[in-house]
Amino acid sequence: MKFAFPARMPLIDALRALASQLVLVHHLAFYGPLATALAVEFSDLSQWLIDYARMAVQIFLVVGGFLAARSLAPQGELLVRQPFALIGRRYLRLVLPFAVAISLAVVASAVADQWLDDPAIPAQAHLGQWLAHVTLVHGVLGVDSLSAGVWYVAIDFQLFALFALLLWCGRGRPWLSVLLVLMLVLASLFYFNRYPTLDNWALYFFGAYGLGAAAWWASAPGRLRLWLGLMLCTGCAALVEDFRLRVLLAVGVALLLAVGRRQEWLYRWPHSRVSAFLGRISYSVFLVHFPVLLLMNALFAHNSDGDPAAILWWLVVSWVVAIVAGMAFHRWVELPCAGWRLPSLQPYRLPGRWRLLRRRLF
């Protein structure tokens, strides 16, 4: 059975726009001589951006789980018989623009390295490092990052694959699919998320992602308010056990999405073309902003006189240039890559032995 939902959700666009811009300014305050100058002249602002703006990633996680539940299992049951094609499509959607972005980061690092001596510039890349990024195993293998925030792309893919496989394990029994997801949410919130050494694995982040999925299911028309109460109690219990600001933010965003859908303003508010546009290009801005920041930092190092007003001017210009680069990347890279599909393995194209193996596996 297929379910039709409104194509646009302005609140989702606004949350994505907010999260992407906070991550952008966090990296502006974290990397390069521009960040150093900001810390000297505006220490309070710099420290806030470093400590708190990075938590906007929790918004991406919750929204990702919410949208995954909406598309894969709106009623708790996986809409397809097997999830492997879905996982493959997700991989392509993430990795194709990601591969272009890290290649741009390698070029930008080489250029910036000629002008600037700063630890923010990654070491010279090698093929194995690039392949580890493209296969999304750079985090678990401990490979040095080629760009800022690239750990998130691998985690997003892990979370989607894990979520799809949990739904597949409960196929035919929607209650079991939901139960498996919620059990892993509890395990993440009360155990895995309390150990930062696990932050290269989806289990560490599944609490926030699963809260997003639970927000979709709990907000279904006709669903008892008890479901929202259970979400709130679960989040509060996890915070009482071990208070984490990131978990508080995830619970708040999940409740916002659930209430927004129940009250139907998820699809109507806010009425802003700016947030809608920034939400659409959020992934592109996330991918391409670091190469821009490297080049802008190199220019800043050679053209700034240390004046506080000039520092703010360079910050604003760098922020604007990163958004413009994200717009171009979205238009010329992300959208064309979205049309790519994995080749279909039709039985008549495979030898008999491989046809039999394919039937047994899928």
FIRO-443830 format. One record per residue (C-alpha): residue number from 1; residue in three letters; x, y, z. Coordinates in steps of 0.5 Angstrom, whole numbers, padded with zeros to 4 digits, m for minus. Layout:
// residues N
+------+------+-------+-------+-------+
: resi : resn :    c1 :    c2 :    c3 :
+------+------+-------+-------+-------+
:  NUM :  ALA :     X :     Y :     Z :
...
+------+------+-------+-------+-------+
END
This chain:
// residues 362
+------+------+-------+-------+-------+
: resi : resn :    c1 :    c2 :    c3 :
+------+------+-------+-------+-------+
:    1 :  MET :  0000 :  0000 :  0000 :
:    2 :  LYS :  0003 :  0007 : m0002 :
:    3 :  PHE :  0001 :  0013 :  0002 :
:    4 :  ALA :  0001 :  0020 :  0000 :
:    5 :  PHE :  0004 :  0026 :  0004 :
:    6 :  PRO :  0005 :  0033 :  0002 :
:    7 :  ALA :  0011 :  0034 : m0002 :
:    8 :  ARG :  0014 :  0040 :  0002 :
:    9 :  MET :  0014 :  0041 :  0009 :
:   10 :  PRO :  0016 :  0048 :  0011 :
:   11 :  LEU :  0018 :  0046 :  0018 :
:   12 :  ILE :  0023 :  0041 :  0016 :
:   13 :  ASP :  0026 :  0046 :  0011 :
:   14 :  ALA :  0027 :  0051 :  0017 :
:   15 :  LEU :  0030 :  0046 :  0021 :
:   16 :  ARG :  0035 :  0044 :  0016 :
:   17 :  ALA :  0037 :  0051 :  0014 :
:   18 :  LEU :  0038 :  0053 :  0022 :
:   19 :  ALA :  0042 :  0047 :  0023 :
:   20 :  SER :  0046 :  0048 :  0016 :
:   21 :  GLN :  0048 :  0055 :  0018 :
:   22 :  LEU :  0050 :  0053 :  0025 :
:   23 :  VAL :  0055 :  0048 :  0023 :
:   24 :  LEU :  0057 :  0053 :  0018 :
:   25 :  VAL :  0059 :  0058 :  0023 :
:   26 :  HIS :  0061 :  0053 :  0028 :
:   27 :  HIS :  0067 :  0051 :  0023 :
:   28 :  LEU :  0068 :  0059 :  0022 :
:   29 :  ALA :  0070 :  0060 :  0029 :
:   30 :  PHE :  0074 :  0053 :  0029 :
:   31 :  TYR :  0079 :  0053 :  0024 :
:   32 :  GLY :  0084 :  0057 :  0021 :
:   33 :  PRO :  0087 :  0064 :  0023 :
:   34 :  LEU :  0080 :  0067 :  0022 :
:   35 :  ALA :  0078 :  0063 :  0028 :
:   36 :  THR :  0084 :  0065 :  0032 :
:   37 :  ALA :  0083 :  0072 :  0031 :
:   38 :  LEU :  0075 :  0072 :  0033 :
:   39 :  ALA :  0077 :  0068 :  0039 :
:   40 :  VAL :  0082 :  0074 :  0041 :
:   41 :  GLU :  0077 :  0080 :  0039 :
:   42 :  PHE :  0070 :  0076 :  0041 :
:   43 :  SER :  0072 :  0071 :  0046 :
:   44 :  ASP :  0065 :  0070 :  0048 :
:   45 :  LEU :  0062 :  0069 :  0041 :
:   46 :  SER :  0067 :  0065 :  0039 :
:   47 :  GLN :  0067 :  0060 :  0045 :
:   48 :  TRP :  0059 :  0060 :  0044 :
:   49 :  LEU :  0060 :  0058 :  0037 :
:   50 :  ILE :  0065 :  0052 :  0039 :
:   51 :  ASP :  0061 :  0049 :  0044 :
:   52 :  TYR :  0054 :  0050 :  0042 :
:   53 :  ALA :  0053 :  0051 :  0035 :
:   54 :  ARG :  0056 :  0044 :  0033 :
:   55 :  MET :  0050 :  0041 :  0037 :
:   56 :  ALA :  0046 :  0043 :  0031 :
:   57 :  VAL :  0048 :  0036 :  0028 :
:   58 :  GLN :  0042 :  0033 :  0033 :
:   59 :  ILE :  0037 :  0037 :  0029 :
:   60 :  PHE :  0040 :  0033 :  0022 :
:   61 :  LEU :  0039 :  0026 :  0026 :
:   62 :  VAL :  0032 :  0027 :  0029 :
:   63 :  VAL :  0030 :  0030 :  0022 :
:   64 :  GLY :  0033 :  0024 :  0018 :
:   65 :  GLY :  0030 :  0019 :  0023 :
:   66 :  PHE :  0023 :  0023 :  0022 :
:   67 :  LEU :  0024 :  0023 :  0014 :
:   68 :  ALA :  0026 :  0016 :  0014 :
:   69 :  ALA :  0020 :  0013 :  0018 :
:   70 :  ARG :  0016 :  0017 :  0013 :
:   71 :  SER :  0018 :  0014 :  0007 :
:   72 :  LEU :  0020 :  0007 :  0009 :
:   73 :  ALA :  0015 :  0005 :  0014 :
:   74 :  PRO :  0009 :  0011 :  0015 :
:   75 :  GLN :  0005 :  0006 :  0019 :
:   76 :  GLY :  0011 :  0002 :  0022 :
:   77 :  GLU :  0012 : m0003 :  0016 :
:   78 :  LEU :  0017 : m0003 :  0011 :
:   79 :  LEU :  0014 : m0002 :  0004 :
:   80 :  VAL :  0018 : m0006 :  0000 :
:   81 :  ARG :  0020 : m0013 :  0001 :
:   82 :  GLN :  0027 : m0012 :  0002 :
:   83 :  PRO :  0031 : m0006 :  0004 :
:   84 :  PHE :  0038 : m0007 :  0000 :
:   85 :  ALA :  0036 : m0003 : m0006 :
:   86 :  LEU :  0034 :  0002 : m0002 :
:   87 :  ILE :  0040 :  0002 :  0002 :
:   88 :  GLY :  0044 :  0002 : m0005 :
:   89 :  ARG :  0040 :  0008 : m0007 :
:   90 :  ARG :  0042 :  0012 : m0001 :
:   91 :  TYR :  0049 :  0011 : m0001 :
:   92 :  LEU :  0049 :  0014 : m0008 :
:   93 :  ARG :  0045 :  0020 : m0006 :
:   94 :  LEU :  0050 :  0021 : m0001 :
:   95 :  VAL :  0057 :  0019 : m0004 :
:   96 :  LEU :  0056 :  0022 : m0011 :
:   97 :  PRO :  0056 :  0029 : m0009 :
:   98 :  PHE :  0061 :  0027 : m0003 :
:   99 :  ALA :  0066 :  0025 : m0007 :
:  100 :  VAL :  0066 :  0031 : m0011 :
:  101 :  ALA :  0066 :  0035 : m0005 :
:  102 :  ILE :  0072 :  0032 : m0002 :
:  103 :  SER :  0076 :  0032 : m0008 :
:  104 :  LEU :  0075 :  0040 : m0008 :
:  105 :  ALA :  0077 :  0040 : m0001 :
:  106 :  VAL :  0084 :  0036 : m0003 :
:  107 :  VAL :  0085 :  0042 : m0009 :
:  108 :  ALA :  0083 :  0047 : m0004 :
:  109 :  SER :  0088 :  0044 :  0001 :
:  110 :  ALA :  0093 :  0044 : m0004 :
:  111 :  VAL :  0092 :  0051 : m0006 :
:  112 :  ALA :  0091 :  0054 :  0002 :
:  113 :  ASP :  0098 :  0050 :  0004 :
:  114 :  GLN :  0102 :  0055 : m0001 :
:  115 :  TRP :  0099 :  0061 :  0003 :
:  116 :  LEU :  0098 :  0059 :  0010 :
:  117 :  ASP :  0101 :  0055 :  0015 :
:  118 :  ASP :  0096 :  0052 :  0019 :
:  119 :  PRO :  0093 :  0046 :  0023 :
:  120 :  ALA :  0087 :  0047 :  0020 :
:  121 :  ILE :  0089 :  0045 :  0013 :
:  122 :  PRO :  0089 :  0037 :  0012 :
:  123 :  ALA :  0096 :  0033 :  0010 :
:  124 :  GLN :  0097 :  0032 :  0003 :
:  125 :  ALA :  0092 :  0026 :  0001 :
:  126 :  HIS :  0093 :  0020 : m0002 :
:  127 :  LEU :  0089 :  0015 : m0006 :
:  128 :  GLY :  0087 :  0010 :  0000 :
:  129 :  GLN :  0085 :  0016 :  0004 :
:  130 :  TRP :  0080 :  0018 : m0001 :
:  131 :  LEU :  0078 :  0011 : m0002 :
:  132 :  ALA :  0076 :  0010 :  0005 :
:  133 :  HIS :  0072 :  0017 :  0005 :
:  134 :  VAL :  0068 :  0015 : m0001 :
:  135 :  THR :  0067 :  0008 :  0002 :
:  136 :  LEU :  0065 :  0011 :  0008 :
:  137 :  VAL :  0069 :  0007 :  0013 :
:  138 :  HIS :  0074 :  0013 :  0014 :
:  139 :  GLY :  0071 :  0014 :  0021 :
:  140 :  VAL :  0072 :  0007 :  0023 :
:  141 :  LEU :  0079 :  0006 :  0020 :
:  142 :  GLY :  0081 :  0012 :  0024 :
:  143 :  VAL :  0083 :  0015 :  0017 :
:  144 :  ASP :  0085 :  0023 :  0017 :
:  145 :  SER :  0079 :  0027 :  0015 :
:  146 :  LEU :  0080 :  0031 :  0008 :
:  147 :  SER :  0074 :  0036 :  0010 :
:  148 :  ALA :  0071 :  0038 :  0016 :
:  149 :  GLY :  0064 :  0034 :  0019 :
:  150 :  VAL :  0065 :  0029 :  0014 :
:  151 :  TRP :  0064 :  0024 :  0019 :
:  152 :  TYR :  0057 :  0025 :  0019 :
:  153 :  VAL :  0056 :  0023 :  0012 :
:  154 :  ALA :  0058 :  0016 :  0014 :
:  155 :  ILE :  0054 :  0016 :  0020 :
:  156 :  ASP :  0048 :  0018 :  0016 :
:  157 :  PHE :  0049 :  0012 :  0012 :
:  158 :  GLN :  0050 :  0007 :  0017 :
:  159 :  LEU :  0043 :  0010 :  0021 :
:  160 :  PHE :  0039 :  0009 :  0015 :
:  161 :  ALA :  0042 :  0002 :  0013 :
:  162 :  LEU :  0041 :  0000 :  0020 :
:  163 :  PHE :  0034 :  0003 :  0021 :
:  164 :  ALA :  0032 :  0000 :  0014 :
:  165 :  LEU :  0035 : m0007 :  0016 :
:  166 :  LEU :  0031 : m0007 :  0023 :
:  167 :  LEU :  0024 : m0005 :  0019 :
:  168 :  TRP :  0026 : m0011 :  0015 :
:  169 :  CYS :  0027 : m0016 :  0021 :
:  170 :  GLY :  0020 : m0014 :  0023 :
:  171 :  ARG :  0017 : m0015 :  0016 :
:  172 :  GLY :  0009 : m0017 :  0016 :
:  173 :  ARG :  0009 : m0015 :  0023 :
:  174 :  PRO :  0009 : m0007 :  0024 :
:  175 :  TRP :  0009 : m0008 :  0032 :
:  176 :  LEU :  0015 : m0012 :  0032 :
:  177 :  SER :  0019 : m0007 :  0027 :
:  178 :  VAL :  0017 : m0001 :  0031 :
:  179 :  LEU :  0019 : m0005 :  0038 :
:  180 :  LEU :  0026 : m0007 :  0035 :
:  181 :  VAL :  0027 :  0001 :  0033 :
:  182 :  LEU :  0025 :  0003 :  0040 :
:  183 :  MET :  0029 : m0002 :  0044 :
:  184 :  LEU :  0035 :  0000 :  0040 :
:  185 :  VAL :  0033 :  0007 :  0042 :
:  186 :  LEU :  0033 :  0006 :  0049 :
:  187 :  ALA :  0040 :  0002 :  0048 :
:  188 :  SER :  0043 :  0008 :  0045 :
:  189 :  LEU :  0040 :  0013 :  0050 :
:  190 :  PHE :  0042 :  0009 :  0056 :
:  191 :  TYR :  0048 :  0006 :  0054 :
:  192 :  PHE :  0052 :  0007 :  0047 :
:  193 :  ASN :  0051 :  0015 :  0047 :
:  194 :  ARG :  0054 :  0015 :  0054 :
:  195 :  TYR :  0061 :  0013 :  0051 :
:  196 :  PRO :  0064 :  0018 :  0046 :
:  197 :  THR :  0069 :  0012 :  0044 :
:  198 :  LEU :  0063 :  0009 :  0040 :
:  199 :  ASP :  0062 :  0016 :  0036 :
:  200 :  ASN :  0064 :  0013 :  0029 :
:  201 :  TRP :  0058 :  0008 :  0030 :
:  202 :  ALA :  0051 :  0009 :  0028 :
:  203 :  LEU :  0049 :  0006 :  0035 :
:  204 :  TYR :  0052 :  0012 :  0039 :
:  205 :  PHE :  0047 :  0016 :  0035 :
:  206 :  PHE :  0041 :  0012 :  0034 :
:  207 :  GLY :  0038 :  0015 :  0040 :
:  208 :  ALA :  0037 :  0022 :  0036 :
:  209 :  TYR :  0035 :  0018 :  0030 :
:  210 :  GLY :  0030 :  0013 :  0033 :
:  211 :  LEU :  0027 :  0019 :  0037 :
:  212 :  GLY :  0025 :  0022 :  0030 :
:  213 :  ALA :  0022 :  0016 :  0027 :
:  214 :  ALA :  0018 :  0015 :  0033 :
:  215 :  ALA :  0016 :  0022 :  0033 :
:  216 :  TRP :  0013 :  0021 :  0026 :
:  217 :  TRP :  0009 :  0014 :  0028 :
:  218 :  ALA :  0007 :  0018 :  0035 :
:  219 :  SER :  0004 :  0023 :  0031 :
:  220 :  ALA :  0000 :  0019 :  0026 :
:  221 :  PRO : m0008 :  0021 :  0026 :
:  222 :  GLY : m0012 :  0018 :  0031 :
:  223 :  ARG : m0006 :  0016 :  0035 :
:  224 :  LEU : m0007 :  0016 :  0042 :
:  225 :  ARG : m0003 :  0022 :  0046 :
:  226 :  LEU :  0000 :  0017 :  0050 :
:  227 :  TRP :  0005 :  0016 :  0045 :
:  228 :  LEU :  0008 :  0023 :  0045 :
:  229 :  GLY :  0008 :  0022 :  0053 :
:  230 :  LEU :  0012 :  0016 :  0052 :
:  231 :  MET :  0017 :  0019 :  0048 :
:  232 :  LEU :  0017 :  0025 :  0053 :
:  233 :  CYS :  0018 :  0020 :  0059 :
:  234 :  THR :  0024 :  0016 :  0055 :
:  235 :  GLY :  0028 :  0023 :  0054 :
:  236 :  CYS :  0027 :  0025 :  0061 :
:  237 :  ALA :  0029 :  0018 :  0064 :
:  238 :  ALA :  0035 :  0018 :  0059 :
:  239 :  LEU :  0037 :  0026 :  0062 :
:  240 :  VAL :  0036 :  0024 :  0069 :
:  241 :  GLU :  0040 :  0018 :  0068 :
:  242 :  ASP :  0046 :  0022 :  0065 :
:  243 :  PHE :  0044 :  0029 :  0063 :
:  244 :  ARG :  0047 :  0031 :  0056 :
:  245 :  LEU :  0045 :  0037 :  0052 :
:  246 :  ARG :  0045 :  0034 :  0046 :
:  247 :  VAL :  0040 :  0029 :  0048 :
:  248 :  LEU :  0035 :  0035 :  0051 :
:  249 :  LEU :  0036 :  0038 :  0044 :
:  250 :  ALA :  0034 :  0032 :  0040 :
:  251 :  VAL :  0028 :  0030 :  0045 :
:  252 :  GLY :  0026 :  0038 :  0044 :
:  253 :  VAL :  0026 :  0037 :  0036 :
:  254 :  ALA :  0023 :  0030 :  0036 :
:  255 :  LEU :  0017 :  0033 :  0040 :
:  256 :  LEU :  0017 :  0039 :  0036 :
:  257 :  LEU :  0016 :  0035 :  0029 :
:  258 :  ALA :  0011 :  0030 :  0033 :
:  259 :  VAL :  0006 :  0036 :  0035 :
:  260 :  GLY :  0007 :  0040 :  0029 :
:  261 :  ARG :  0005 :  0034 :  0025 :
:  262 :  ARG : m0001 :  0033 :  0029 :
:  263 :  GLN : m0003 :  0040 :  0029 :
:  264 :  GLU : m0002 :  0040 :  0022 :
:  265 :  TRP :  0003 :  0046 :  0022 :
:  266 :  LEU :  0008 :  0042 :  0020 :
:  267 :  TYR :  0006 :  0043 :  0013 :
:  268 :  ARG :  0004 :  0050 :  0013 :
:  269 :  TRP :  0009 :  0054 :  0017 :
:  270 :  PRO :  0014 :  0058 :  0017 :
:  271 :  HIS :  0012 :  0062 :  0011 :
:  272 :  SER :  0019 :  0063 :  0009 :
:  273 :  ARG :  0022 :  0063 :  0002 :
:  274 :  VAL :  0029 :  0064 :  0005 :
:  275 :  SER :  0029 :  0058 :  0010 :
:  276 :  ALA :  0025 :  0054 :  0004 :
:  277 :  PHE :  0031 :  0055 :  0000 :
:  278 :  LEU :  0037 :  0054 :  0005 :
:  279 :  GLY :  0033 :  0048 :  0007 :
:  280 :  ARG :  0034 :  0045 :  0000 :
:  281 :  ILE :  0041 :  0047 : m0001 :
:  282 :  SER :  0043 :  0045 :  0006 :
:  283 :  TYR :  0047 :  0038 :  0004 :
:  284 :  SER :  0051 :  0042 : m0001 :
:  285 :  VAL :  0053 :  0048 :  0004 :
:  286 :  PHE :  0055 :  0042 :  0009 :
:  287 :  LEU :  0059 :  0039 :  0004 :
:  288 :  VAL :  0062 :  0045 :  0000 :
:  289 :  HIS :  0063 :  0050 :  0006 :
:  290 :  PHE :  0070 :  0047 :  0008 :
:  291 :  PRO :  0074 :  0048 :  0002 :
:  292 :  VAL :  0071 :  0055 :  0002 :
:  293 :  LEU :  0073 :  0057 :  0009 :
:  294 :  LEU :  0080 :  0054 :  0007 :
:  295 :  LEU :  0081 :  0059 :  0002 :
:  296 :  MET :  0078 :  0065 :  0005 :
:  297 :  ASN :  0082 :  0064 :  0011 :
:  298 :  ALA :  0088 :  0064 :  0007 :
:  299 :  LEU :  0086 :  0071 :  0004 :
:  300 :  PHE :  0085 :  0073 :  0011 :
:  301 :  ALA :  0092 :  0072 :  0013 :
:  302 :  HIS :  0095 :  0076 :  0007 :
:  303 :  ASN :  0090 :  0082 :  0007 :
:  304 :  SER :  0088 :  0083 :  0015 :
:  305 :  ASP :  0090 :  0088 :  0019 :
:  306 :  GLY :  0087 :  0085 :  0025 :
:  307 :  ASP :  0082 :  0091 :  0026 :
:  308 :  PRO :  0076 :  0088 :  0030 :
:  309 :  ALA :  0071 :  0091 :  0025 :
:  310 :  ALA :  0075 :  0087 :  0019 :
:  311 :  ILE :  0075 :  0081 :  0023 :
:  312 :  LEU :  0067 :  0081 :  0023 :
:  313 :  TRP :  0067 :  0083 :  0016 :
:  314 :  TRP :  0071 :  0077 :  0014 :
:  315 :  LEU :  0067 :  0073 :  0017 :
:  316 :  VAL :  0060 :  0075 :  0014 :
:  317 :  VAL :  0064 :  0075 :  0007 :
:  318 :  SER :  0066 :  0068 :  0008 :
:  319 :  TRP :  0059 :  0066 :  0011 :
:  320 :  VAL :  0056 :  0069 :  0004 :
:  321 :  VAL :  0061 :  0066 :  0000 :
:  322 :  ALA :  0060 :  0059 :  0003 :
:  323 :  ILE :  0052 :  0059 :  0002 :
:  324 :  VAL :  0054 :  0062 : m0006 :
:  325 :  ALA :  0058 :  0056 : m0007 :
:  326 :  GLY :  0053 :  0051 : m0004 :
:  327 :  MET :  0048 :  0054 : m0009 :
:  328 :  ALA :  0052 :  0053 : m0014 :
:  329 :  PHE :  0054 :  0046 : m0012 :
:  330 :  HIS :  0047 :  0044 : m0011 :
:  331 :  ARG :  0045 :  0046 : m0018 :
:  332 :  TRP :  0051 :  0043 : m0022 :
:  333 :  VAL :  0053 :  0037 : m0017 :
:  334 :  GLU :  0048 :  0035 : m0012 :
:  335 :  LEU :  0041 :  0035 : m0017 :
:  336 :  PRO :  0045 :  0032 : m0023 :
:  337 :  CYS :  0048 :  0026 : m0018 :
:  338 :  ALA :  0041 :  0025 : m0015 :
:  339 :  GLY :  0038 :  0022 : m0022 :
:  340 :  TRP :  0044 :  0017 : m0022 :
:  341 :  ARG :  0041 :  0009 : m0020 :
:  342 :  LEU :  0045 :  0003 : m0019 :
:  343 :  PRO :  0044 : m0002 : m0025 :
:  344 :  SER :  0038 : m0007 : m0024 :
:  345 :  LEU :  0040 : m0014 : m0024 :
:  346 :  GLN :  0035 : m0017 : m0028 :
:  347 :  PRO :  0035 : m0025 : m0028 :
:  348 :  TYR :  0036 : m0026 : m0035 :
:  349 :  ARG :  0042 : m0022 : m0035 :
:  350 :  LEU :  0045 : m0027 : m0030 :
:  351 :  PRO :  0048 : m0034 : m0031 :
:  352 :  GLY :  0043 : m0040 : m0028 :
:  353 :  ARG :  0047 : m0041 : m0022 :
:  354 :  TRP :  0047 : m0033 : m0020 :
:  355 :  ARG :  0040 : m0033 : m0021 :
:  356 :  LEU :  0039 : m0038 : m0016 :
:  357 :  LEU :  0043 : m0035 : m0011 :
:  358 :  ARG :  0040 : m0028 : m0012 :
:  359 :  ARG :  0033 : m0031 : m0011 :
:  360 :  ARG :  0036 : m0034 : m0005 :
:  361 :  LEU :  0039 : m0028 : m0002 :
:  362 :  PHE :  0033 : m0023 : m0004 :
+------+------+-------+-------+-------+
END
